[in-house]
């Protein structure tokens, strides 16, 4: 599947990644069965059965050495 670059924050304390925005930069996989590829075989079809899975190419903008606030909350 094609890679779509996303920029976000990473917490090393728990391994949590919080994506902020997609940059629009993509790496084309060249597969004819990938909806986001330029080589997609059903370009004019409205409802083809090809998967539209977005694979993230993560870029870390801010690195935190603590757990994410949602992960640091005490369990009830």
C-alpha positions, 0 to 999 in steps of 0.5 A: 500500500502507498505511504502517506506522510503524517507529522505528529507527537511521540511519547516514549514513555508509552509508545503513543503516537498522536498524528497532527496532520498529513503533509500530502507527501505520498510514496506510490506503491505502484499496485493496480489494486491500491485505491491511492496509487497512480496505477489503480486499475479502476480510476473511473469506477465509483465503487470498486472493491479495492482497499483504501487503506492509508499506511502512515509514514510517521514523522515525529515533530515533538518527542516527549519522554513521559507517558501520554496523558491518556496513558498516564491516568490511573485506571478505575 
